[in-house]
């Protein structure tokens, strides 16, 4: 039987998908809404950083792949999602400004994701922990001077027995990751708010 030429690409795609089924993991990127800090009070006019900081760079937030052969199936935020979550948190705290209007810039670099990976001894029942280390560097634009340079450590924990769902290992790890990202962003913004409340010689 001769196959219609229009059906050949469809059949080839189907064969490819079937062959890859064993290489696909049930995972997913951390949810932006669940990693975004929310502040009840905003920086007032007396705060040094009131509506004056732009997020300049986000580094080493590598994202998540559903394919184990890609080497990073553990839930990780990609750079664009981390930027959105952090900027939204900065807006909530009243310190964010677009780059053209800002007096200060924040550079963020992921140093340690704490991801578990396929060879982890953790389980959804014993609990999954994500310990992260993120560097935050706040600088003034003019003159270019560092005002804040801190490595923030954060921890997120999730487990089936903790009510976080008895689902795929990586989906439970995603909950732990979301909590760790949110704690990191919250700690960094709080530290900046505290710094801004002091009198700085800029």
TORVO-511619 format. One record per residue (C-alpha): x, y, z; residue number from 1. Coordinates in nm, 3 decimals, m for minus. Layout:
BEGIN
rec X=X, Y=Y, Z=Z, resi=NUM
...
END
This chain:
BEGIN
rec X=0.000, Y=0.000, Z=0.000, resi=1
rec X=0.134, Y=0.338, Z=m0.097, resi=2
rec X=0.107, Y=0.610, Z=0.164, resi=3
rec X=m0.025, Y=0.949, Z=0.074, resi=4
rec X=0.260, Y=1.202, Z=0.086, resi=5
rec X=0.056, Y=1.429, Z=0.317, resi=6
rec X=0.032, Y=1.153, Z=0.579, resi=7
rec X=0.405, Y=1.076, Z=0.593, resi=8
rec X=0.499, Y=1.370, Z=0.823, resi=9
rec X=0.213, Y=1.280, Z=1.058, resi=10
rec X=0.320, Y=0.917, Z=1.081, resi=11
rec X=0.684, Y=1.016, Z=1.135, resi=12
rec X=0.583, Y=1.250, Z=1.418, resi=13
rec X=0.370, Y=0.980, Z=1.580, resi=14
rec X=0.658, Y=0.730, Z=1.569, resi=15
rec X=0.891, Y=0.989, Z=1.719, resi=16
rec X=0.652, Y=1.067, Z=2.005, resi=17
rec X=0.605, Y=0.697, Z=2.083, resi=18
rec X=0.981, Y=0.643, Z=2.086, resi=19
rec X=1.026, Y=0.931, Z=2.329, resi=20
rec X=0.758, Y=0.829, Z=2.576, resi=21
rec X=1.010, Y=0.648, Z=2.793, resi=22
rec X=1.228, Y=0.960, Z=2.803, resi=23
rec X=0.961, Y=1.200, Z=2.929, resi=24
rec X=0.919, Y=1.289, Z=3.297, resi=25
rec X=0.612, Y=1.426, Z=3.472, resi=26
rec X=0.748, Y=1.759, Z=3.587, resi=27
rec X=0.681, Y=2.130, Z=3.548, resi=28
rec X=0.819, Y=2.476, Z=3.608, resi=29
rec X=0.745, Y=2.649, Z=3.939, resi=30
rec X=0.433, Y=2.865, Z=3.923, resi=31
rec X=0.507, Y=3.239, Z=3.905, resi=32
rec X=0.215, Y=3.331, Z=4.131, resi=33
rec X=0.338, Y=3.090, Z=4.399, resi=34
rec X=0.690, Y=3.234, Z=4.396, resi=35
rec X=0.594, Y=3.603, Z=4.400, resi=36
rec X=0.629, Y=3.781, Z=4.737, resi=37
rec X=0.335, Y=3.994, Z=4.852, resi=38
rec X=0.393, Y=4.278, Z=5.099, resi=39
rec X=0.119, Y=4.430, Z=5.310, resi=40
rec X=0.300, Y=4.764, Z=5.340, resi=41
rec X=0.506, Y=4.950, Z=5.080, resi=42
rec X=0.822, Y=5.158, Z=5.107, resi=43
rec X=0.717, Y=5.515, Z=5.187, resi=44
rec X=0.865, Y=5.841, Z=5.061, resi=45
rec X=1.124, Y=5.836, Z=5.339, resi=46
rec X=1.268, Y=5.508, Z=5.216, resi=47
rec X=1.582, Y=5.549, Z=5.006, resi=48
rec X=1.457, Y=5.301, Z=4.750, resi=49
rec X=1.097, Y=5.411, Z=4.711, resi=50
rec X=1.003, Y=5.335, Z=4.347, resi=51
rec X=1.364, Y=5.362, Z=4.237, resi=52
rec X=1.507, Y=5.013, Z=4.163, resi=53
rec X=1.505, Y=4.829, Z=3.832, resi=54
rec X=1.592, Y=4.464, Z=3.786, resi=55
rec X=1.890, Y=4.467, Z=3.552, resi=56
rec X=2.006, Y=4.108, Z=3.515, resi=57
rec X=1.893, Y=3.755, Z=3.602, resi=58
rec X=2.151, Y=3.478, Z=3.563, resi=59
rec X=2.168, Y=3.098, Z=3.595, resi=60
rec X=1.792, Y=3.041, Z=3.624, resi=61
rec X=1.795, Y=2.756, Z=3.377, resi=62
rec X=1.436, Y=2.638, Z=3.364, resi=63
rec X=1.290, Y=2.287, Z=3.345, resi=64
rec X=1.292, Y=2.017, Z=3.079, resi=65
rec X=1.052, Y=1.721, Z=3.056, resi=66
rec X=1.330, Y=1.514, Z=2.898, resi=67
rec X=1.580, Y=1.346, Z=3.134, resi=68
rec X=1.842, Y=1.349, Z=2.859, resi=69
rec X=1.844, Y=1.729, Z=2.887, resi=70
rec X=1.985, Y=1.691, Z=3.237, resi=71
rec X=1.752, Y=1.921, Z=3.432, resi=72
rec X=1.409, Y=1.772, Z=3.493, resi=73
rec X=1.392, Y=1.906, Z=3.847, resi=74
rec X=1.157, Y=2.206, Z=3.867, resi=75
rec X=1.356, Y=2.526, Z=3.811, resi=76
rec X=1.240, Y=2.872, Z=3.706, resi=77
rec X=1.365, Y=3.006, Z=3.373, resi=78
rec X=1.507, Y=3.357, Z=3.369, resi=79
rec X=1.195, Y=3.524, Z=3.229, resi=80
rec X=0.972, Y=3.372, Z=3.499, resi=81
rec X=1.213, Y=3.458, Z=3.780, resi=82
rec X=1.227, Y=3.814, Z=3.650, resi=83
rec X=0.848, Y=3.844, Z=3.645, resi=84
rec X=0.808, Y=3.704, Z=3.997, resi=85
rec X=1.081, Y=3.924, Z=4.142, resi=86
rec X=0.965, Y=4.239, Z=3.965, resi=87
rec X=0.609, Y=4.178, Z=4.086, resi=88
rec X=0.743, Y=4.138, Z=4.438, resi=89
rec X=0.940, Y=4.461, Z=4.407, resi=90
rec X=0.625, Y=4.639, Z=4.287, resi=91
rec X=0.432, Y=4.500, Z=4.582, resi=92
rec X=0.701, Y=4.638, Z=4.816, resi=93
rec X=0.698, Y=4.978, Z=4.643, resi=94
rec X=1.062, Y=4.976, Z=4.535, resi=95
rec X=1.033, Y=4.894, Z=4.164, resi=96
rec X=1.092, Y=5.139, Z=3.879, resi=97
rec X=1.137, Y=5.090, Z=3.504, resi=98
rec X=1.503, Y=5.100, Z=3.402, resi=99
rec X=1.484, Y=5.444, Z=3.241, resi=100
rec X=1.334, Y=5.592, Z=3.558, resi=101
rec X=1.543, Y=5.408, Z=3.815, resi=102
rec X=1.829, Y=5.535, Z=4.028, resi=103
rec X=1.943, Y=5.189, Z=4.131, resi=104
rec X=1.980, Y=4.849, Z=3.961, resi=105
rec X=1.953, Y=4.498, Z=4.100, resi=106
rec X=2.152, Y=4.205, Z=3.959, resi=107
rec X=2.051, Y=3.852, Z=4.057, resi=108
rec X=2.248, Y=3.530, Z=4.011, resi=109
rec X=2.147, Y=3.176, Z=4.105, resi=110
rec X=2.442, Y=3.003, Z=4.274, resi=111
rec X=2.284, Y=2.681, Z=4.402, resi=112
rec X=1.945, Y=2.541, Z=4.299, resi=113
rec X=1.944, Y=2.255, Z=4.551, resi=114
rec X=1.762, Y=2.037, Z=4.301, resi=115
rec X=1.717, Y=1.671, Z=4.384, resi=116
rec X=1.739, Y=1.501, Z=4.046, resi=117
rec X=1.682, Y=1.141, Z=3.940, resi=118
rec X=1.942, Y=0.990, Z=4.176, resi=119
rec X=1.799, Y=1.155, Z=4.489, resi=120
rec X=1.740, Y=0.947, Z=4.803, resi=121
rec X=1.443, Y=1.169, Z=4.891, resi=122
rec X=1.085, Y=1.060, Z=4.829, resi=123
rec X=0.740, Y=1.213, Z=4.822, resi=124
rec X=0.668, Y=1.043, Z=5.156, resi=125
rec X=0.991, Y=1.125, Z=5.343, resi=126
rec X=0.983, Y=1.477, Z=5.203, resi=127
rec X=1.170, Y=1.680, Z=4.946, resi=128
rec X=1.380, Y=1.984, Z=5.037, resi=129
rec X=1.516, Y=2.257, Z=4.810, resi=130
rec X=1.801, Y=2.458, Z=4.962, resi=131
rec X=1.893, Y=2.751, Z=4.736, resi=132
rec X=2.162, Y=3.017, Z=4.734, resi=133
rec X=2.103, Y=3.332, Z=4.530, resi=134
rec X=2.329, Y=3.636, Z=4.506, resi=135
rec X=2.168, Y=3.982, Z=4.502, resi=136
rec X=2.375, Y=4.288, Z=4.414, resi=137
rec X=2.220, Y=4.634, Z=4.439, resi=138
rec X=2.411, Y=4.924, Z=4.282, resi=139
rec X=2.353, Y=5.292, Z=4.226, resi=140
rec X=2.355, Y=5.402, Z=3.862, resi=141
rec X=2.547, Y=5.725, Z=3.900, resi=142
rec X=2.799, Y=5.684, Z=4.040, resi=143
rec X=2.825, Y=5.308, Z=3.982, resi=144
rec X=2.861, Y=5.191, Z=4.340, resi=145
rec X=2.755, Y=4.869, Z=4.514, resi=146
rec X=2.522, Y=4.929, Z=4.807, resi=147
rec X=2.418, Y=4.571, Z=4.879, resi=148
rec X=2.587, Y=4.242, Z=4.794, resi=149
rec X=2.439, Y=3.941, Z=4.971, resi=150
rec X=2.406, Y=3.568, Z=4.916, resi=151
rec X=2.059, Y=3.474, Z=5.036, resi=152
rec X=1.994, Y=3.117, Z=5.151, resi=153
rec X=1.641, Y=2.977, Z=5.139, resi=154
rec X=1.470, Y=2.645, Z=5.204, resi=155
rec X=1.150, Y=2.494, Z=5.073, resi=156
rec X=1.003, Y=2.163, Z=5.190, resi=157
rec X=0.716, Y=1.953, Z=5.058, resi=158
rec X=0.590, Y=1.598, Z=5.108, resi=159
rec X=0.291, Y=1.375, Z=5.046, resi=160
rec X=0.238, Y=1.330, Z=5.421, resi=161
rec X=0.247, Y=1.709, Z=5.464, resi=162
rec X=m0.060, Y=1.750, Z=5.246, resi=163
rec X=0.129, Y=1.857, Z=4.935, resi=164
rec X=m0.018, Y=1.586, Z=4.715, resi=165
rec X=0.077, Y=1.223, Z=4.655, resi=166
rec X=0.173, Y=1.277, Z=4.294, resi=167
rec X=0.485, Y=1.259, Z=4.079, resi=168
rec X=0.818, Y=1.309, Z=4.259, resi=169
rec X=0.897, Y=1.615, Z=4.051, resi=170
rec X=0.554, Y=1.771, Z=4.107, resi=171
rec X=0.606, Y=1.748, Z=4.484, resi=172
rec X=0.957, Y=1.887, Z=4.436, resi=173
rec X=0.800, Y=2.174, Z=4.244, resi=174
rec X=0.607, Y=2.274, Z=4.558, resi=175
rec X=0.932, Y=2.270, Z=4.758, resi=176
rec X=1.104, Y=2.475, Z=4.488, resi=177
rec X=0.822, Y=2.731, Z=4.479, resi=178
rec X=0.850, Y=2.783, Z=4.854, resi=179
rec X=1.227, Y=2.821, Z=4.836, resi=180
rec X=1.214, Y=3.073, Z=4.549, resi=181
rec X=0.950, Y=3.278, Z=4.730, resi=182
rec X=1.149, Y=3.278, Z=5.053, resi=183
rec X=1.461, Y=3.392, Z=4.867, resi=184
rec X=1.285, Y=3.677, Z=4.688, resi=185
rec X=1.110, Y=3.781, Z=5.009, resi=186
rec X=1.431, Y=3.783, Z=5.214, resi=187
rec X=1.616, Y=3.987, Z=4.952, resi=188
rec X=1.342, Y=4.249, Z=4.919, resi=189
rec X=1.305, Y=4.277, Z=5.297, resi=190
rec X=1.680, Y=4.330, Z=5.332, resi=191
rec X=1.667, Y=4.604, Z=5.068, resi=192
rec X=1.370, Y=4.767, Z=5.241, resi=193
rec X=1.562, Y=4.770, Z=5.569, resi=194
rec X=1.866, Y=4.917, Z=5.399, resi=195
rec X=1.654, Y=5.182, Z=5.234, resi=196
rec X=1.507, Y=5.285, Z=5.567, resi=197
rec X=1.851, Y=5.396, Z=5.683, resi=198
rec X=2.014, Y=5.725, Z=5.588, resi=199
rec X=2.259, Y=5.653, Z=5.307, resi=200
rec X=2.518, Y=5.885, Z=5.161, resi=201
rec X=2.445, Y=5.849, Z=4.791, resi=202
END
